[in-house]
């Protein structure tokens, strides 16, 4: 049985990462599949109720002082989605500054569960972003993710699928956690029916030329692939100009995965030629002449 000391969480402050860590530190060190329902129970969530919700993805019913609570989740979702929603509501529950947006508690819509960047001066979006940050940290423990990425080598879509399986989270949640932690330039593009939904790039990746609502480039692997649903394509070199604002010096690789209901996930990785000082680019060997 999972036992969690709530005092340890109270002492962690208000940083979502530290709050999640205060819980993870009380689980066995090698935990990969985090027992989120047991954690909820251990910190006085007396019920996780599954209902057909309309317009809502999850809710946290709590008194003002948050001494105990109940979580409501949308019935008929995959277990991975339910786990994420529970973790998100737990984020609101343990965060010392989160206050309910309705008299009966926190009511979270589908869009709230995808906020990764809060709108400036918007308290609601800030709380949702923090609950999502907490959920990602809790369900995909930093230590387990770091060692998985270290051991798995070059970026590959199959690693995202493996991460999703290991932690029982959605592929999208796994991708959002994976991309910023890859040491090479990488981006993932989520699309539906050939239209870009959104993209996540890591700090090394050049600027994309596509944004939300655009068609995926017509000659890209994403547009042309005939691979079956669930089958990851090989990683092939493509014209960098198709995806990037500036393709100079960039070699781009694309790999894609068709999912159910015409959803698609595409991984782009780049090799960027280093532009050095012009004097340094001419090694002394270049002056060897033969006569
Ligand atoms: Zn929320």
py3Dmol code that shows the C-alpha trace and the ligand (Angstrom):
import py3Dmol

protein = """\
ATOM      1  CA  UNK A   1       0.000   0.000   0.000  1.00  0.00           C
ATOM      2  CA  UNK A   2       1.285   3.449  -0.906  1.00  0.00           C
ATOM      3  CA  UNK A   3       1.867   5.732   2.049  1.00  0.00           C
ATOM      4  CA  UNK A   4       2.469   9.425   1.516  1.00  0.00           C
ATOM      5  CA  UNK A   5       3.236  11.935   4.232  1.00  0.00           C
ATOM      6  CA  UNK A   6       1.325  15.122   3.307  1.00  0.00           C
ATOM      7  CA  UNK A   7       3.675  17.164   5.512  1.00  0.00           C
ATOM      8  CA  UNK A   8       6.496  16.443   3.049  1.00  0.00           C
ATOM      9  CA  UNK A   9       4.343  17.883   0.251  1.00  0.00           C
ATOM     10  CA  UNK A  10       3.398  20.932   2.335  1.00  0.00           C
ATOM     11  CA  UNK A  11       7.114  21.601   2.893  1.00  0.00           C
ATOM     12  CA  UNK A  12       7.874  21.486  -0.842  1.00  0.00           C
ATOM     13  CA  UNK A  13       6.604  25.012  -1.568  1.00  0.00           C
ATOM     14  CA  UNK A  14       4.774  25.977  -4.743  1.00  0.00           C
ATOM     15  CA  UNK A  15       6.995  24.771  -7.576  1.00  0.00           C
ATOM     16  CA  UNK A  16       5.103  21.985  -9.439  1.00  0.00           C
ATOM     17  CA  UNK A  17       8.338  20.041 -10.030  1.00  0.00           C
ATOM     18  CA  UNK A  18       9.214  20.104  -6.330  1.00  0.00           C
ATOM     19  CA  UNK A  19       5.680  19.147  -5.341  1.00  0.00           C
ATOM     20  CA  UNK A  20       5.812  16.093  -7.637  1.00  0.00           C
ATOM     21  CA  UNK A  21       9.278  15.229  -6.373  1.00  0.00           C
ATOM     22  CA  UNK A  22       8.059  15.365  -2.759  1.00  0.00           C
ATOM     23  CA  UNK A  23       5.622  12.569  -3.670  1.00  0.00           C
ATOM     24  CA  UNK A  24       8.009  10.562  -5.875  1.00  0.00           C
ATOM     25  CA  UNK A  25      10.661  10.650  -3.153  1.00  0.00           C
ATOM     26  CA  UNK A  26       8.265   8.657  -0.980  1.00  0.00           C
ATOM     27  CA  UNK A  27       7.884   5.877  -3.592  1.00  0.00           C
ATOM     28  CA  UNK A  28      10.445   3.132  -4.280  1.00  0.00           C
ATOM     29  CA  UNK A  29      13.434   4.684  -6.094  1.00  0.00           C
ATOM     30  CA  UNK A  30      13.065   2.625  -9.298  1.00  0.00           C
ATOM     31  CA  UNK A  31       9.383   3.465  -9.841  1.00  0.00           C
ATOM     32  CA  UNK A  32       8.594   3.807 -13.556  1.00  0.00           C
ATOM     33  CA  UNK A  33       4.840   3.150 -13.615  1.00  0.00           C
ATOM     34  CA  UNK A  34       3.592   5.618 -11.004  1.00  0.00           C
ATOM     35  CA  UNK A  35       0.556   4.346  -9.034  1.00  0.00           C
ATOM     36  CA  UNK A  36      -1.436   7.548  -9.384  1.00  0.00           C
ATOM     37  CA  UNK A  37      -4.742   6.204  -8.019  1.00  0.00           C
ATOM     38  CA  UNK A  38      -3.030   4.827  -4.899  1.00  0.00           C
ATOM     39  CA  UNK A  39      -1.227   8.148  -4.427  1.00  0.00           C
ATOM     40  CA  UNK A  40      -4.549   9.990  -4.608  1.00  0.00           C
ATOM     41  CA  UNK A  41      -6.011   7.679  -1.966  1.00  0.00           C
ATOM     42  CA  UNK A  42      -2.952   8.103   0.268  1.00  0.00           C
ATOM     43  CA  UNK A  43      -3.395  11.879   0.304  1.00  0.00           C
ATOM     44  CA  UNK A  44      -7.088  11.804   1.237  1.00  0.00           C
ATOM     45  CA  UNK A  45      -8.843  11.711  -2.132  1.00  0.00           C
ATOM     46  CA  UNK A  46     -11.718   9.571  -0.902  1.00  0.00           C
ATOM     47  CA  UNK A  47     -13.238   8.901  -4.334  1.00  0.00           C
ATOM     48  CA  UNK A  48     -12.306   8.855  -8.008  1.00  0.00           C
ATOM     49  CA  UNK A  49     -15.600   8.831  -9.806  1.00  0.00           C
ATOM     50  CA  UNK A  50     -15.947   8.087 -13.530  1.00  0.00           C
ATOM     51  CA  UNK A  51     -18.843   9.739 -15.297  1.00  0.00           C
ATOM     52  CA  UNK A  52     -19.854  10.770 -18.766  1.00  0.00           C
ATOM     53  CA  UNK A  53     -18.871  14.431 -18.604  1.00  0.00           C
ATOM     54  CA  UNK A  54     -19.902  16.973 -21.170  1.00  0.00           C
ATOM     55  CA  UNK A  55     -17.614  19.926 -21.750  1.00  0.00           C
ATOM     56  CA  UNK A  56     -15.337  18.795 -18.938  1.00  0.00           C
ATOM     57  CA  UNK A  57     -12.402  16.407 -18.832  1.00  0.00           C
ATOM     58  CA  UNK A  58     -12.000  16.287 -15.067  1.00  0.00           C
ATOM     59  CA  UNK A  59     -12.875  18.014 -11.825  1.00  0.00           C
ATOM     60  CA  UNK A  60     -11.665  18.223  -8.265  1.00  0.00           C
ATOM     61  CA  UNK A  61     -14.334  18.610  -5.615  1.00  0.00           C
ATOM     62  CA  UNK A  62     -12.767  20.053  -2.498  1.00  0.00           C
ATOM     63  CA  UNK A  63     -13.575  22.209   0.504  1.00  0.00           C
ATOM     64  CA  UNK A  64     -11.698  25.500   0.672  1.00  0.00           C
ATOM     65  CA  UNK A  65      -8.947  24.209   2.951  1.00  0.00           C
ATOM     66  CA  UNK A  66      -8.401  21.152   0.699  1.00  0.00           C
ATOM     67  CA  UNK A  67      -8.200  18.748   3.632  1.00  0.00           C
ATOM     68  CA  UNK A  68      -9.766  15.983   1.500  1.00  0.00           C
ATOM     69  CA  UNK A  69     -11.405  15.753  -1.883  1.00  0.00           C
ATOM     70  CA  UNK A  70     -12.949  13.765  -4.696  1.00  0.00           C
ATOM     71  CA  UNK A  71     -11.878  13.581  -8.326  1.00  0.00           C
ATOM     72  CA  UNK A  72     -14.263  13.284 -11.226  1.00  0.00           C
ATOM     73  CA  UNK A  73     -12.937  11.927 -14.520  1.00  0.00           C
ATOM     74  CA  UNK A  74     -14.436  11.364 -17.938  1.00  0.00           C
ATOM     75  CA  UNK A  75     -15.685   7.802 -18.422  1.00  0.00           C
ATOM     76  CA  UNK A  76     -14.838   5.999 -21.636  1.00  0.00           C
ATOM     77  CA  UNK A  77     -11.339   7.421 -22.012  1.00  0.00           C
ATOM     78  CA  UNK A  78      -8.192   5.301 -22.259  1.00  0.00           C
ATOM     79  CA  UNK A  79      -6.599   4.485 -18.907  1.00  0.00           C
ATOM     80  CA  UNK A  80      -3.577   6.598 -19.932  1.00  0.00           C
ATOM     81  CA  UNK A  81      -5.845   9.623 -20.357  1.00  0.00           C
ATOM     82  CA  UNK A  82      -7.596   8.952 -17.059  1.00  0.00           C
ATOM     83  CA  UNK A  83      -4.245   8.705 -15.262  1.00  0.00           C
ATOM     84  CA  UNK A  84      -3.183  12.060 -16.700  1.00  0.00           C
ATOM     85  CA  UNK A  85      -6.462  13.722 -15.654  1.00  0.00           C
ATOM     86  CA  UNK A  86      -6.144  12.327 -12.110  1.00  0.00           C
ATOM     87  CA  UNK A  87      -2.547  13.591 -11.895  1.00  0.00           C
ATOM     88  CA  UNK A  88      -3.643  17.018 -13.201  1.00  0.00           C
ATOM     89  CA  UNK A  89      -6.389  17.285 -10.545  1.00  0.00           C
ATOM     90  CA  UNK A  90      -3.873  16.205  -7.902  1.00  0.00           C
ATOM     91  CA  UNK A  91      -1.755  19.129  -9.076  1.00  0.00           C
ATOM     92  CA  UNK A  92      -4.562  21.533  -8.176  1.00  0.00           C
ATOM     93  CA  UNK A  93      -5.092  19.654  -4.920  1.00  0.00           C
ATOM     94  CA  UNK A  94      -1.503  19.852  -3.626  1.00  0.00           C
ATOM     95  CA  UNK A  95      -0.593  23.289  -4.964  1.00  0.00           C
ATOM     96  CA  UNK A  96      -0.782  25.707  -2.022  1.00  0.00           C
ATOM     97  CA  UNK A  97      -1.920  28.686  -4.143  1.00  0.00           C
ATOM     98  CA  UNK A  98      -4.519  27.017  -6.360  1.00  0.00           C
ATOM     99  CA  UNK A  99      -8.029  28.190  -5.626  1.00  0.00           C
ATOM    100  CA  UNK A 100     -11.181  26.715  -7.163  1.00  0.00           C
ATOM    101  CA  UNK A 101     -12.790  28.424 -10.157  1.00  0.00           C
ATOM    102  CA  UNK A 102     -16.317  27.382  -9.125  1.00  0.00           C
ATOM    103  CA  UNK A 103     -18.157  26.901  -5.797  1.00  0.00           C
ATOM    104  CA  UNK A 104     -17.885  23.098  -6.057  1.00  0.00           C
ATOM    105  CA  UNK A 105     -14.220  23.005  -6.941  1.00  0.00           C
ATOM    106  CA  UNK A 106     -11.908  22.907  -9.930  1.00  0.00           C
ATOM    107  CA  UNK A 107     -13.520  22.185 -13.278  1.00  0.00           C
ATOM    108  CA  UNK A 108     -11.041  21.399 -16.034  1.00  0.00           C
ATOM    109  CA  UNK A 109     -11.809  21.362 -19.741  1.00  0.00           C
ATOM    110  CA  UNK A 110      -9.992  19.383 -22.410  1.00  0.00           C
ATOM    111  CA  UNK A 111      -8.006  22.471 -23.456  1.00  0.00           C
ATOM    112  CA  UNK A 112      -6.935  23.107 -19.854  1.00  0.00           C
ATOM    113  CA  UNK A 113      -5.142  19.766 -19.857  1.00  0.00           C
ATOM    114  CA  UNK A 114      -2.896  20.803 -22.747  1.00  0.00           C
ATOM    115  CA  UNK A 115      -1.766  24.232 -21.488  1.00  0.00           C
ATOM    116  CA  UNK A 116       2.021  24.160 -21.370  1.00  0.00           C
ATOM    117  CA  UNK A 117       2.586  27.902 -21.581  1.00  0.00           C
ATOM    118  CA  UNK A 118       0.440  30.184 -19.447  1.00  0.00           C
ATOM    119  CA  UNK A 119      -1.029  33.339 -20.981  1.00  0.00           C
ATOM    120  CA  UNK A 120       0.482  36.423 -19.341  1.00  0.00           C
ATOM    121  CA  UNK A 121      -1.567  37.817 -16.430  1.00  0.00           C
ATOM    122  CA  UNK A 122      -4.104  35.001 -16.692  1.00  0.00           C
ATOM    123  CA  UNK A 123      -4.386  33.279 -13.323  1.00  0.00           C
ATOM    124  CA  UNK A 124      -6.586  30.451 -14.637  1.00  0.00           C
ATOM    125  CA  UNK A 125      -4.205  29.523 -17.424  1.00  0.00           C
ATOM    126  CA  UNK A 126      -1.275  29.769 -14.993  1.00  0.00           C
ATOM    127  CA  UNK A 127      -2.955  27.268 -12.653  1.00  0.00           C
ATOM    128  CA  UNK A 128      -3.699  24.892 -15.539  1.00  0.00           C
ATOM    129  CA  UNK A 129      -0.113  25.109 -16.781  1.00  0.00           C
ATOM    130  CA  UNK A 130       1.179  24.325 -13.285  1.00  0.00           C
ATOM    131  CA  UNK A 131      -1.225  21.376 -12.892  1.00  0.00           C
ATOM    132  CA  UNK A 132       0.027  20.020 -16.235  1.00  0.00           C
ATOM    133  CA  UNK A 133       3.645  20.495 -15.275  1.00  0.00           C
ATOM    134  CA  UNK A 134       2.941  18.631 -12.036  1.00  0.00           C
ATOM    135  CA  UNK A 135       1.166  15.798 -13.904  1.00  0.00           C
ATOM    136  CA  UNK A 136       4.049  15.328 -16.356  1.00  0.00           C
ATOM    137  CA  UNK A 137       6.603  15.332 -13.544  1.00  0.00           C
ATOM    138  CA  UNK A 138       4.582  12.905 -11.453  1.00  0.00           C
ATOM    139  CA  UNK A 139       3.737  10.388 -14.189  1.00  0.00           C
ATOM    140  CA  UNK A 140       7.095  10.484 -15.967  1.00  0.00           C
ATOM    141  CA  UNK A 141       9.677  10.777 -13.169  1.00  0.00           C
ATOM    142  CA  UNK A 142      12.644  12.907 -14.273  1.00  0.00           C
ATOM    143  CA  UNK A 143      15.197  10.329 -13.204  1.00  0.00           C
ATOM    144  CA  UNK A 144      13.534   7.463 -15.095  1.00  0.00           C
ATOM    145  CA  UNK A 145      13.104   9.635 -18.206  1.00  0.00           C
ATOM    146  CA  UNK A 146      16.727  10.837 -18.142  1.00  0.00           C
ATOM    147  CA  UNK A 147      18.127   7.319 -17.886  1.00  0.00           C
ATOM    148  CA  UNK A 148      15.791   6.034 -20.622  1.00  0.00           C
ATOM    149  CA  UNK A 149      16.846   8.824 -23.006  1.00  0.00           C
ATOM    150  CA  UNK A 150      20.518   8.348 -22.162  1.00  0.00           C
ATOM    151  CA  UNK A 151      20.332   4.613 -22.890  1.00  0.00           C
ATOM    152  CA  UNK A 152      18.208   4.806 -26.039  1.00  0.00           C
ATOM    153  CA  UNK A 153      20.517   6.787 -28.354  1.00  0.00           C
ATOM    154  CA  UNK A 154      19.488   8.986 -31.292  1.00  0.00           C
ATOM    155  CA  UNK A 155      16.015  10.544 -31.312  1.00  0.00           C
ATOM    156  CA  UNK A 156      13.386   8.214 -32.733  1.00  0.00           C
ATOM    157  CA  UNK A 157       9.586   8.124 -32.720  1.00  0.00           C
ATOM    158  CA  UNK A 158       9.663   4.571 -31.400  1.00  0.00           C
ATOM    159  CA  UNK A 159      11.277   5.906 -28.198  1.00  0.00           C
ATOM    160  CA  UNK A 160       8.261   8.159 -27.628  1.00  0.00           C
ATOM    161  CA  UNK A 161       5.949   5.165 -28.023  1.00  0.00           C
ATOM    162  CA  UNK A 162       8.085   3.165 -25.606  1.00  0.00           C
ATOM    163  CA  UNK A 163       8.018   6.002 -23.070  1.00  0.00           C
ATOM    164  CA  UNK A 164       4.223   6.206 -23.349  1.00  0.00           C
ATOM    165  CA  UNK A 165       3.997   2.461 -22.723  1.00  0.00           C
ATOM    166  CA  UNK A 166       6.431   2.448 -19.781  1.00  0.00           C
ATOM    167  CA  UNK A 167       4.668   5.251 -17.927  1.00  0.00           C
ATOM    168  CA  UNK A 168       1.122   4.525 -19.196  1.00  0.00           C
ATOM    169  CA  UNK A 169       0.607   8.029 -20.523  1.00  0.00           C
ATOM    170  CA  UNK A 170      -0.642   9.216 -23.913  1.00  0.00           C
ATOM    171  CA  UNK A 171       1.818   9.396 -26.792  1.00  0.00           C
ATOM    172  CA  UNK A 172       1.351  13.149 -26.907  1.00  0.00           C
ATOM    173  CA  UNK A 173       2.209  13.571 -23.237  1.00  0.00           C
ATOM    174  CA  UNK A 174       5.277  11.354 -23.732  1.00  0.00           C
ATOM    175  CA  UNK A 175       6.350  13.369 -26.803  1.00  0.00           C
ATOM    176  CA  UNK A 176       6.035  16.688 -24.923  1.00  0.00           C
ATOM    177  CA  UNK A 177       8.281  15.269 -22.183  1.00  0.00           C
ATOM    178  CA  UNK A 178      10.747  13.672 -24.630  1.00  0.00           C
ATOM    179  CA  UNK A 179      11.487  16.521 -27.064  1.00  0.00           C
ATOM    180  CA  UNK A 180      12.949  19.109 -24.628  1.00  0.00           C
ATOM    181  CA  UNK A 181      15.232  16.440 -23.153  1.00  0.00           C
ATOM    182  CA  UNK A 182      16.854  15.345 -26.419  1.00  0.00           C
ATOM    183  CA  UNK A 183      20.390  16.679 -26.810  1.00  0.00           C
ATOM    184  CA  UNK A 184      20.119  17.144 -30.607  1.00  0.00           C
ATOM    185  CA  UNK A 185      17.804  19.501 -32.536  1.00  0.00           C
ATOM    186  CA  UNK A 186      14.364  17.854 -32.573  1.00  0.00           C
ATOM    187  CA  UNK A 187      10.713  18.789 -33.058  1.00  0.00           C
ATOM    188  CA  UNK A 188       7.449  16.914 -33.044  1.00  0.00           C
ATOM    189  CA  UNK A 189       4.441  17.984 -35.093  1.00  0.00           C
ATOM    190  CA  UNK A 190       0.940  16.844 -34.200  1.00  0.00           C
ATOM    191  CA  UNK A 191      -1.537  16.917 -37.066  1.00  0.00           C
ATOM    192  CA  UNK A 192      -5.018  15.696 -37.915  1.00  0.00           C
ATOM    193  CA  UNK A 193      -6.313  15.106 -41.410  1.00  0.00           C
ATOM    194  CA  UNK A 194      -3.159  16.706 -42.833  1.00  0.00           C
ATOM    195  CA  UNK A 195      -3.590  19.927 -40.823  1.00  0.00           C
ATOM    196  CA  UNK A 196      -1.077  20.961 -38.165  1.00  0.00           C
ATOM    197  CA  UNK A 197      -2.591  20.992 -34.650  1.00  0.00           C
ATOM    198  CA  UNK A 198       0.519  22.135 -32.824  1.00  0.00           C
ATOM    199  CA  UNK A 199       4.272  21.554 -32.639  1.00  0.00           C
ATOM    200  CA  UNK A 200       6.866  21.248 -29.915  1.00  0.00           C
ATOM    201  CA  UNK A 201      10.497  22.086 -30.682  1.00  0.00           C
ATOM    202  CA  UNK A 202      13.490  21.838 -28.405  1.00  0.00           C
ATOM    203  CA  UNK A 203      15.857  24.751 -27.896  1.00  0.00           C
ATOM    204  CA  UNK A 204      18.302  23.554 -30.583  1.00  0.00           C
ATOM    205  CA  UNK A 205      15.748  23.200 -33.386  1.00  0.00           C
ATOM    206  CA  UNK A 206      15.561  25.868 -36.150  1.00  0.00           C
ATOM    207  CA  UNK A 207      12.340  27.880 -36.651  1.00  0.00           C
ATOM    208  CA  UNK A 208       9.510  25.938 -38.291  1.00  0.00           C
ATOM    209  CA  UNK A 209       7.690  27.491 -41.237  1.00  0.00           C
ATOM    210  CA  UNK A 210       4.385  25.788 -40.394  1.00  0.00           C
ATOM    211  CA  UNK A 211       2.055  26.669 -37.569  1.00  0.00           C
ATOM    212  CA  UNK A 212      -1.345  25.659 -36.234  1.00  0.00           C
ATOM    213  CA  UNK A 213      -3.950  25.364 -38.976  1.00  0.00           C
ATOM    214  CA  UNK A 214      -1.447  25.017 -41.843  1.00  0.00           C
ATOM    215  CA  UNK A 215      -1.427  21.990 -44.119  1.00  0.00           C
ATOM    216  CA  UNK A 216       1.561  19.687 -43.602  1.00  0.00           C
ATOM    217  CA  UNK A 217       4.010  20.305 -46.505  1.00  0.00           C
ATOM    218  CA  UNK A 218       2.709  18.485 -49.595  1.00  0.00           C
ATOM    219  CA  UNK A 219       5.973  16.663 -50.371  1.00  0.00           C
ATOM    220  CA  UNK A 220       6.747  15.727 -46.775  1.00  0.00           C
ATOM    221  CA  UNK A 221       6.814  12.134 -45.532  1.00  0.00           C
ATOM    222  CA  UNK A 222       3.824  13.068 -43.351  1.00  0.00           C
ATOM    223  CA  UNK A 223       1.782  13.958 -46.427  1.00  0.00           C
ATOM    224  CA  UNK A 224       2.926  11.089 -48.646  1.00  0.00           C
ATOM    225  CA  UNK A 225       3.328   8.157 -46.241  1.00  0.00           C
ATOM    226  CA  UNK A 226       1.096   5.163 -46.877  1.00  0.00           C
ATOM    227  CA  UNK A 227       2.239   3.285 -43.773  1.00  0.00           C
ATOM    228  CA  UNK A 228      -0.482   1.605 -41.717  1.00  0.00           C
ATOM    229  CA  UNK A 229      -1.899   3.106 -38.537  1.00  0.00           C
ATOM    230  CA  UNK A 230       0.523   2.365 -35.681  1.00  0.00           C
ATOM    231  CA  UNK A 231       3.520   1.704 -37.943  1.00  0.00           C
ATOM    232  CA  UNK A 232       6.494   4.030 -37.444  1.00  0.00           C
ATOM    233  CA  UNK A 233       8.179   4.878 -40.762  1.00  0.00           C
ATOM    234  CA  UNK A 234      11.937   4.915 -41.245  1.00  0.00           C
ATOM    235  CA  UNK A 235      13.814   8.145 -40.612  1.00  0.00           C
ATOM    236  CA  UNK A 236      14.568   9.707 -44.022  1.00  0.00           C
ATOM    237  CA  UNK A 237      16.327  12.849 -45.188  1.00  0.00           C
ATOM    238  CA  UNK A 238      13.927  15.448 -46.588  1.00  0.00           C
ATOM    239  CA  UNK A 239      14.269  18.934 -48.082  1.00  0.00           C
ATOM    240  CA  UNK A 240      14.750  21.193 -45.057  1.00  0.00           C
ATOM    241  CA  UNK A 241      13.025  24.076 -46.894  1.00  0.00           C
ATOM    242  CA  UNK A 242       9.701  22.226 -46.659  1.00  0.00           C
ATOM    243  CA  UNK A 243       9.511  22.554 -42.887  1.00  0.00           C
ATOM    244  CA  UNK A 244      11.864  25.388 -41.957  1.00  0.00           C
ATOM    245  CA  UNK A 245      11.903  29.157 -42.300  1.00  0.00           C
ATOM    246  CA  UNK A 246      15.592  29.046 -43.117  1.00  0.00           C
ATOM    247  CA  UNK A 247      17.157  25.849 -44.363  1.00  0.00           C
ATOM    248  CA  UNK A 248      20.726  27.053 -44.940  1.00  0.00           C
ATOM    249  CA  UNK A 249      23.224  24.576 -43.514  1.00  0.00           C
ATOM    250  CA  UNK A 250      20.502  22.272 -42.161  1.00  0.00           C
ATOM    251  CA  UNK A 251      20.101  18.596 -43.001  1.00  0.00           C
ATOM    252  CA  UNK A 252      16.628  17.503 -41.964  1.00  0.00           C
ATOM    253  CA  UNK A 253      15.249  14.032 -41.243  1.00  0.00           C
ATOM    254  CA  UNK A 254      11.587  13.106 -40.966  1.00  0.00           C
ATOM    255  CA  UNK A 255       9.816  10.159 -39.441  1.00  0.00           C
ATOM    256  CA  UNK A 256       6.074   9.782 -39.016  1.00  0.00           C
ATOM    257  CA  UNK A 257       3.366   7.702 -37.402  1.00  0.00           C
ATOM    258  CA  UNK A 258      -0.267   7.518 -38.509  1.00  0.00           C
ATOM    259  CA  UNK A 259      -2.657   7.162 -35.593  1.00  0.00           C
ATOM    260  CA  UNK A 260      -6.376   6.434 -35.219  1.00  0.00           C
ATOM    261  CA  UNK A 261      -8.922   8.930 -36.613  1.00  0.00           C
ATOM    262  CA  UNK A 262      -6.394  10.524 -38.995  1.00  0.00           C
ATOM    263  CA  UNK A 263      -4.222  11.867 -36.183  1.00  0.00           C
ATOM    264  CA  UNK A 264      -0.516  11.866 -36.971  1.00  0.00           C
ATOM    265  CA  UNK A 265       2.705  12.445 -35.083  1.00  0.00           C
ATOM    266  CA  UNK A 266       5.839  13.483 -36.964  1.00  0.00           C
ATOM    267  CA  UNK A 267       9.379  13.698 -35.646  1.00  0.00           C
ATOM    268  CA  UNK A 268      11.848  16.068 -37.290  1.00  0.00           C
ATOM    269  CA  UNK A 269      15.523  15.928 -36.381  1.00  0.00           C
ATOM    270  CA  UNK A 270      18.179  18.242 -37.762  1.00  0.00           C
ATOM    271  CA  UNK A 271      21.904  18.273 -38.228  1.00  0.00           C
ATOM    272  CA  UNK A 272      23.074  21.862 -38.309  1.00  0.00           C
ATOM    273  CA  UNK A 273      26.331  22.772 -39.965  1.00  0.00           C
ATOM    274  CA  UNK A 274      28.423  24.865 -37.645  1.00  0.00           C
ATOM    275  CA  UNK A 275      29.295  28.240 -39.089  1.00  0.00           C
ATOM    276  CA  UNK A 276      32.700  29.089 -37.712  1.00  0.00           C
ATOM    277  CA  UNK A 277      34.939  32.097 -38.057  1.00  0.00           C
ATOM    278  CA  UNK A 278      36.136  32.193 -41.678  1.00  0.00           C
ATOM    279  CA  UNK A 279      39.793  31.938 -40.636  1.00  0.00           C
ATOM    280  CA  UNK A 280      39.131  28.923 -38.486  1.00  0.00           C
ATOM    281  CA  UNK A 281      37.258  27.123 -41.247  1.00  0.00           C
ATOM    282  CA  UNK A 282      40.441  26.820 -43.303  1.00  0.00           C
ATOM    283  CA  UNK A 283      42.567  24.162 -41.685  1.00  0.00           C
ATOM    284  CA  UNK A 284      46.281  24.351 -42.366  1.00  0.00           C
ATOM    285  CA  UNK A 285      46.149  21.080 -44.323  1.00  0.00           C
ATOM    286  CA  UNK A 286      44.205  22.907 -47.026  1.00  0.00           C
ATOM    287  CA  UNK A 287      47.397  24.640 -48.088  1.00  0.00           C
ATOM    288  CA  UNK A 288      49.149  21.455 -49.068  1.00  0.00           C
ATOM    289  CA  UNK A 289      50.046  21.771 -52.720  1.00  0.00           C
ATOM    290  CA  UNK A 290      51.407  19.125 -54.964  1.00  0.00           C
ATOM    291  CA  UNK A 291      53.560  20.082 -57.888  1.00  0.00           C
TER     292      UNK A 291
END
"""
ligand_1 = """\
1
ZN
Zn -7.195 22.002 -14.223
"""
view = py3Dmol.view(width=600, height=400)
view.addModel(protein, "pdb")
view.setStyle({"model": 0}, {"cartoon": {"style": "trace"}})
view.addModel(ligand_1, "xyz")
view.setStyle({"model": 1}, {"stick": {}})
view.zoomTo()
view.show()
